[in-house]
Amino acid sequence: MKKLIRICLPLLLAIALLCAASCGLDPRSLQRQPVQSTDDLPAYSGEAYAAINGNTPYFTDAEKTAARQSYETYAELDALGRCGVCVASVGKDLMPTEPRGSISSVKPTGWPAKVEDAKYDFVDGKYLYNRCHLIGFQLTGENANRQNLITGTRYLNVTGMLPFENMVADYVKETGNHVLYRVTPVFGGNNLVAFGVLMEAWSVEDGGDGVCFCVFCYNVQPGVVIDYINGNSRLANAGEELMPDWGGIPAAQTPSGDDPATGTGETPQANAPTLLAGSEDVRQGDTATVRIQGTPGVAYSVRVKLPSGSYSGAAALKDPKTAGTDGVVEWSWTIQPNTRPGTATVTVTGGEEILEFTFAILEKPAE
Protein backbone atom coordinates (compact mmCIF):
# COMPACT_ATOMS: atom_id res chain seq x y z
CA MET A 1 0.00 0.00 0.00
CA LYS A 2 2.78 2.40 0.89
CA LYS A 3 4.40 1.68 -2.48
CA LEU A 4 1.18 2.77 -4.18
CA ILE A 5 1.10 5.93 -2.09
CA ARG A 6 4.70 6.73 -3.11
CA ILE A 7 3.83 6.27 -6.79
CA CYS A 8 0.85 8.58 -6.46
CA LEU A 9 2.55 11.10 -4.15
CA PRO A 10 3.20 13.77 -6.83
CA LEU A 11 -0.48 13.67 -7.82
CA LEU A 12 -1.64 13.72 -4.18
CA LEU A 13 0.64 16.65 -3.41
CA ALA A 14 -0.60 18.55 -6.46
CA ILE A 15 -4.19 18.00 -5.32
CA ALA A 16 -3.29 19.20 -1.81
CA LEU A 17 -1.66 22.33 -3.19
CA LEU A 18 -4.69 23.05 -5.38
CA CYS A 19 -6.92 22.67 -2.32
CA ALA A 20 -4.67 25.06 -0.43
CA ALA A 21 -4.83 27.57 -3.25
CA SER A 22 -8.63 27.33 -3.34
CA CYS A 23 -8.66 28.29 0.33
CA GLY A 24 -6.70 31.46 -0.43
CA LEU A 25 -3.35 29.97 0.71
CA ASP A 26 -0.18 30.47 -1.31
CA PRO A 27 1.17 26.90 -1.61
CA ARG A 28 4.73 28.16 -1.03
CA SER A 29 3.72 29.21 2.47
CA LEU A 30 3.31 25.56 3.42
CA GLN A 31 7.06 25.65 3.99
CA ARG A 32 7.13 29.03 5.69
CA GLN A 33 9.92 29.22 8.24
CA PRO A 34 8.71 30.83 11.49
CA VAL A 35 12.17 31.12 13.09
CA GLN A 36 14.42 33.77 11.58
CA SER A 37 17.20 33.86 14.18
CA THR A 38 18.36 31.98 17.24
CA ASP A 39 17.30 35.10 19.15
CA ASP A 40 13.76 33.74 18.67
CA LEU A 41 14.64 30.66 20.71
CA PRO A 42 15.50 30.12 24.39
CA ALA A 43 19.07 29.07 25.13
CA TYR A 44 19.59 25.49 26.24
CA SER A 45 19.17 25.19 30.01
CA GLY A 46 19.45 21.46 30.59
CA GLU A 47 16.02 20.29 29.41
CA ALA A 48 15.39 18.30 26.23
CA TYR A 49 12.90 20.87 24.93
CA ALA A 50 11.35 24.23 25.73
CA ALA A 51 7.93 25.64 24.91
CA ILE A 52 8.06 28.80 22.81
CA ASN A 53 5.48 31.36 21.68
CA GLY A 54 3.38 30.40 24.70
CA ASN A 55 3.30 26.81 23.40
CA THR A 56 1.12 28.10 20.54
CA PRO A 57 2.07 27.15 16.95
CA TYR A 58 2.67 29.86 14.35
CA PHE A 59 0.10 28.53 11.86
CA THR A 60 -2.07 31.04 10.03
CA ASP A 61 -5.83 30.69 9.71
CA ALA A 62 -5.39 29.92 6.01
CA GLU A 63 -2.95 27.11 6.81
CA LYS A 64 -5.38 25.65 9.33
CA THR A 65 -8.22 25.76 6.82
CA ALA A 66 -6.12 24.04 4.15
CA ALA A 67 -5.30 21.22 6.60
CA ARG A 68 -8.78 19.71 6.45
CA GLN A 69 -7.37 17.28 3.91
CA SER A 70 -4.21 15.19 4.32
CA TYR A 71 -1.00 16.26 2.60
CA GLU A 72 2.74 16.19 3.18
CA THR A 73 5.53 18.32 1.71
CA TYR A 74 9.29 18.44 2.22
CA ALA A 75 11.56 21.37 1.37
CA GLU A 76 14.30 20.93 -1.21
CA LEU A 77 17.81 20.51 0.22
CA ASP A 78 19.77 23.76 0.29
CA ALA A 79 23.17 24.41 -1.30
CA LEU A 80 24.90 22.66 1.61
CA GLY A 81 22.62 19.63 1.34
CA ARG A 82 20.69 20.55 4.51
CA CYS A 83 17.04 19.80 5.14
CA GLY A 84 14.46 22.55 5.38
CA VAL A 85 10.91 22.89 6.65
CA CYS A 86 8.71 19.77 6.55
CA VAL A 87 4.95 20.13 6.95
CA ALA A 88 1.99 17.78 6.80
CA SER A 89 -1.63 17.52 7.62
CA VAL A 90 -1.39 14.12 9.26
CA GLY A 91 -4.34 11.83 8.72
CA LYS A 92 -4.81 8.09 8.99
CA ASP A 93 -4.43 7.77 5.22
CA LEU A 94 -0.80 8.95 5.41
CA MET A 95 0.27 6.59 8.18
CA PRO A 96 2.42 3.58 7.22
CA THR A 97 0.92 0.15 6.66
CA GLU A 98 4.29 -1.62 6.36
CA PRO A 99 7.27 -1.91 8.75
CA ARG A 100 10.01 0.69 8.47
CA GLY A 101 12.89 -0.24 6.18
CA SER A 102 16.58 0.59 6.32
CA ILE A 103 17.67 4.22 6.15
CA SER A 104 21.42 3.51 6.30
CA SER A 105 21.87 4.71 2.71
CA VAL A 106 21.21 8.31 3.78
CA LYS A 107 24.05 10.35 5.25
CA PRO A 108 22.66 13.73 6.33
CA THR A 109 24.91 16.77 6.57
CA GLY A 110 27.28 16.51 9.54
CA TRP A 111 27.09 12.71 9.60
CA PRO A 112 30.48 11.36 10.80
CA ALA A 113 32.70 9.62 8.23
CA LYS A 114 33.22 6.92 10.86
CA VAL A 115 30.33 6.44 13.26
CA GLU A 116 32.76 4.89 15.72
CA ASP A 117 34.26 8.37 16.14
CA ALA A 118 30.98 9.42 17.76
CA LYS A 119 30.47 6.52 20.15
CA TYR A 120 30.08 6.86 23.92
CA ASP A 121 29.35 4.10 26.42
CA PHE A 122 26.88 6.23 28.40
CA VAL A 123 24.68 7.00 25.37
CA ASP A 124 21.65 4.77 24.83
CA GLY A 125 22.77 2.43 22.05
CA LYS A 126 26.30 3.87 22.41
CA TYR A 127 26.17 5.84 19.14
CA LEU A 128 25.83 9.61 19.57
CA TYR A 129 24.00 10.23 16.31
CA ASN A 130 20.79 8.92 14.77
CA ARG A 131 19.36 9.65 11.37
CA CYS A 132 16.47 11.68 12.77
CA HIS A 133 13.22 11.89 10.85
CA LEU A 134 11.85 15.43 10.92
CA ILE A 135 8.33 14.13 10.39
CA GLY A 136 8.37 10.78 12.18
CA PHE A 137 7.92 7.56 10.17
CA GLN A 138 4.85 6.65 12.21
CA LEU A 139 3.08 9.80 10.98
CA THR A 140 3.62 9.79 7.21
CA GLY A 141 5.53 6.59 6.48
CA GLU A 142 8.46 8.48 4.93
CA ASN A 143 11.55 6.32 5.33
CA ALA A 144 14.84 6.95 3.48
CA ASN A 145 13.76 10.42 2.36
CA ARG A 146 16.83 12.67 2.28
CA GLN A 147 14.63 15.74 2.63
CA ASN A 148 13.31 14.41 5.95
CA LEU A 149 16.46 13.18 7.74
CA ILE A 150 18.98 15.18 9.78
CA THR A 151 21.96 14.27 11.92
CA GLY A 152 20.52 14.29 15.43
CA THR A 153 21.62 12.99 18.80
CA ARG A 154 20.00 9.96 20.38
CA TYR A 155 18.78 12.35 23.08
CA LEU A 156 17.09 14.62 20.52
CA ASN A 157 15.49 11.68 18.77
CA VAL A 158 14.14 9.79 21.79
CA THR A 159 13.88 12.22 24.70
CA GLY A 160 13.11 15.37 22.73
CA MET A 161 11.04 14.52 19.65
CA LEU A 162 9.50 11.09 20.21
CA PRO A 163 6.99 12.04 22.96
CA PHE A 164 5.45 14.70 20.69
CA GLU A 165 5.38 12.35 17.69
CA ASN A 166 3.62 9.75 19.83
CA MET A 167 1.09 12.33 20.99
CA VAL A 168 0.16 13.19 17.41
CA ALA A 169 0.07 9.56 16.25
CA ASP A 170 -2.12 8.46 19.17
CA TYR A 171 -4.57 11.30 18.62
CA VAL A 172 -4.95 10.65 14.88
CA LYS A 173 -5.43 6.91 15.40
CA GLU A 174 -8.00 7.42 18.17
CA THR A 175 -10.06 10.17 16.53
CA GLY A 176 -9.51 9.87 12.79
CA ASN A 177 -8.99 13.64 12.76
CA HIS A 178 -6.12 15.57 11.15
CA VAL A 179 -3.19 17.27 12.85
CA LEU A 180 -1.43 20.16 11.11
CA TYR A 181 2.22 19.41 11.82
CA ARG A 182 5.39 21.33 10.95
CA VAL A 183 9.00 20.57 11.87
CA THR A 184 11.72 23.14 11.18
CA PRO A 185 15.41 22.26 11.62
CA VAL A 186 17.34 25.30 12.83
CA PHE A 187 20.91 25.57 11.54
CA GLY A 188 23.18 28.43 12.57
CA GLY A 189 24.82 30.16 9.59
CA ASN A 190 26.47 27.48 7.44
CA ASN A 191 26.65 24.83 10.17
CA LEU A 192 26.12 21.27 8.95
CA VAL A 193 24.46 20.09 12.19
CA ALA A 194 21.24 21.69 13.43
CA PHE A 195 21.02 23.29 16.87
CA GLY A 196 17.66 21.59 17.15
CA VAL A 197 14.16 21.45 15.67
CA LEU A 198 11.03 23.54 16.11
CA MET A 199 7.97 21.26 16.34
CA GLU A 200 4.46 22.68 15.88
CA ALA A 201 1.15 20.80 15.93
CA TRP A 202 -2.55 21.74 15.93
CA SER A 203 -5.51 19.36 15.72
CA VAL A 204 -7.72 20.57 12.90
CA GLU A 205 -11.28 19.36 13.38
CA ASP A 206 -11.50 20.30 17.08
CA GLY A 207 -9.65 23.62 16.80
CA GLY A 208 -6.58 22.55 18.72
CA ASP A 209 -8.43 21.07 21.71
CA GLY A 210 -6.88 17.64 21.16
CA VAL A 211 -3.32 18.58 20.18
CA CYS A 212 -1.66 21.98 20.37
CA PHE A 213 2.02 22.57 21.00
CA CYS A 214 5.01 24.62 19.86
CA VAL A 215 8.32 23.42 21.26
CA PHE A 216 12.00 23.62 20.41
CA CYS A 217 13.90 20.36 20.92
CA TYR A 218 17.65 20.75 21.43
CA ASN A 219 20.14 18.70 19.42
CA VAL A 220 22.33 17.94 22.43
CA GLN A 221 23.57 14.89 24.31
CA PRO A 222 24.26 15.19 28.04
CA GLY A 223 27.97 14.64 28.63
CA VAL A 224 29.01 15.46 25.06
CA VAL A 225 30.10 18.70 23.38
CA ILE A 226 29.21 18.92 19.67
CA ASP A 227 30.85 21.10 17.04
CA TYR A 228 27.78 22.15 15.07
CA ILE A 229 29.93 23.31 12.17
CA ASN A 230 30.93 19.80 11.14
CA GLY A 231 29.48 17.28 13.64
CA ASN A 232 32.71 16.51 15.50
CA SER A 233 32.21 15.70 19.19
CA ARG A 234 34.08 15.08 22.43
CA LEU A 235 33.46 14.38 26.09
CA ALA A 236 32.30 17.42 28.02
CA ASN A 237 34.35 18.70 30.91
CA ALA A 238 32.68 19.03 34.31
CA GLY A 239 30.28 21.99 34.27
CA GLU A 240 30.98 22.82 30.62
CA GLU A 241 28.21 24.34 28.50
CA LEU A 242 26.95 21.86 25.90
CA MET A 243 25.86 24.43 23.33
CA PRO A 244 27.67 27.52 22.04
CA ASP A 245 26.53 31.07 22.69
CA TRP A 246 24.13 31.22 19.75
CA GLY A 247 22.55 34.62 20.32
CA GLY A 248 21.91 36.45 17.06
CA ILE A 249 23.01 33.66 14.72
CA PRO A 250 20.71 33.79 11.67
CA ALA A 251 18.72 30.65 11.02
CA ALA A 252 19.37 29.03 7.66
CA GLN A 253 16.55 29.87 5.26
CA THR A 254 14.81 27.48 2.88
CA PRO A 255 15.54 28.78 -0.64
CA SER A 256 12.55 30.19 -2.53
CA GLY A 257 12.32 32.55 -5.50
CA ASP A 258 15.22 34.59 -6.80
CA ASP A 259 18.48 34.69 -4.96
CA PRO A 260 18.99 38.32 -3.88
CA ALA A 261 22.67 38.24 -4.79
CA THR A 262 22.16 37.15 -8.40
CA GLY A 263 18.52 37.80 -9.29
CA THR A 264 18.58 34.64 -11.38
CA GLY A 265 16.77 32.24 -9.08
CA GLU A 266 19.99 30.24 -8.68
CA THR A 267 22.47 30.24 -5.83
CA PRO A 268 26.00 30.91 -7.14
CA GLN A 269 28.33 27.94 -6.83
CA ALA A 270 31.14 28.75 -4.44
CA ASN A 271 34.75 28.10 -5.23
CA ALA A 272 36.98 27.11 -2.35
CA PRO A 273 37.77 30.32 -0.43
CA THR A 274 41.42 31.37 -0.36
CA LEU A 275 43.02 32.89 2.71
CA LEU A 276 44.41 36.31 1.79
CA ALA A 277 45.36 37.38 5.29
CA GLY A 278 44.91 35.97 8.76
CA SER A 279 46.27 36.76 12.19
CA GLU A 280 49.11 34.56 13.37
CA ASP A 281 49.88 35.75 16.91
CA VAL A 282 47.34 37.94 18.72
CA ARG A 283 47.71 39.11 22.29
CA GLN A 284 44.83 39.32 24.75
CA GLY A 285 42.96 42.58 24.20
CA ASP A 286 44.25 43.05 20.63
CA THR A 287 42.40 42.73 17.31
CA ALA A 288 42.35 39.60 15.18
CA THR A 289 41.53 39.65 11.46
CA VAL A 290 40.82 37.29 8.60
CA ARG A 291 40.39 38.17 4.93
CA ILE A 292 39.42 35.69 2.24
CA GLN A 293 39.02 35.57 -1.51
CA GLY A 294 35.65 33.97 -2.13
CA THR A 295 32.98 33.84 -4.83
CA PRO A 296 30.98 36.99 -5.61
CA GLY A 297 27.41 36.74 -4.34
CA VAL A 298 28.09 33.89 -1.88
CA ALA A 299 27.42 34.41 1.84
CA TYR A 300 30.30 33.40 4.11
CA SER A 301 30.21 32.73 7.85
CA VAL A 302 33.10 32.53 10.26
CA ARG A 303 33.35 30.73 13.59
CA VAL A 304 36.30 31.01 15.98
CA LYS A 305 36.91 28.15 18.37
CA LEU A 306 38.88 29.44 21.35
CA PRO A 307 41.53 27.51 23.29
CA SER A 308 38.93 26.83 26.00
CA GLY A 309 36.85 24.86 23.50
CA SER A 310 34.04 27.41 23.40
CA TYR A 311 33.28 29.72 20.47
CA SER A 312 33.85 33.44 20.29
CA GLY A 313 30.68 35.44 20.83
CA ALA A 314 32.10 38.58 19.22
CA ALA A 315 29.33 40.57 17.55
CA ALA A 316 31.48 41.07 14.42
CA LEU A 317 31.40 37.31 13.80
CA LYS A 318 27.69 36.62 14.22
CA ASP A 319 26.23 37.62 10.85
CA PRO A 320 27.23 36.06 7.50
CA LYS A 321 28.81 38.41 4.96
CA THR A 322 28.04 38.26 1.25
CA ALA A 323 31.06 38.60 -1.02
CA GLY A 324 30.93 41.63 -3.31
CA THR A 325 31.94 41.76 -6.95
CA ASP A 326 35.61 41.25 -6.06
CA GLY A 327 34.80 38.22 -3.88
CA VAL A 328 36.75 39.60 -0.90
CA VAL A 329 35.31 39.23 2.62
CA GLU A 330 36.98 40.43 5.82
CA TRP A 331 36.29 40.16 9.55
CA SER A 332 37.94 41.91 12.51
CA TRP A 333 37.19 41.30 16.19
CA THR A 334 38.74 41.85 19.60
CA ILE A 335 40.32 39.06 21.62
CA GLN A 336 38.96 39.62 25.12
CA PRO A 337 41.57 40.27 27.84
CA ASN A 338 40.44 37.22 29.83
CA THR A 339 40.60 34.80 26.86
CA ARG A 340 42.64 31.71 27.65
CA PRO A 341 46.00 31.68 25.78
CA GLY A 342 46.57 28.89 23.29
CA THR A 343 45.58 27.89 19.77
CA ALA A 344 42.37 29.23 18.22
CA THR A 345 40.78 27.68 15.13
CA VAL A 346 39.05 29.81 12.49
CA THR A 347 36.50 28.10 10.22
CA VAL A 348 35.08 29.95 7.23
CA THR A 349 32.18 28.33 5.37
CA GLY A 350 30.42 29.39 2.20
CA GLY A 351 28.45 27.38 -0.33
CA GLU A 352 29.78 23.85 0.03
CA GLU A 353 33.34 24.94 0.79
CA ILE A 354 35.22 25.19 4.08
CA LEU A 355 38.45 27.03 4.90
CA GLU A 356 40.15 26.42 8.22
CA PHE A 357 43.32 27.81 9.83
CA THR A 358 44.72 28.42 13.31
CA PHE A 359 46.39 31.27 15.14
CA ALA A 360 47.92 31.72 18.56
CA ILE A 361 46.41 33.78 21.38
CA LEU A 362 49.19 35.10 23.59
CA GLU A 363 49.11 36.51 27.09
CA LYS A 364 49.18 40.26 27.34
CA PRO A 365 52.61 41.30 28.69
CA ALA A 366 52.72 42.55 32.24
CA GLU A 367 52.86 46.32 32.47
Helices and strands as residue ranges (DSSP letters): H 2-22, G 27-31, G 38-40, E 49-51, G 53-55, H 61-66, E 71-74, E 86-90, G 92-94, G 115-118, E 129-133, H 137-140, G 146-148, E 149-153, H 154-154, I 155-161, H 162-175, E 179-186, E 196-203, E 212-218, E 224-226, E 233-235, E 274-278, E 281-283, E 287-293, E 299-305, G 315-317, E 321-322, E 328-334, E 342-350, E 353-362
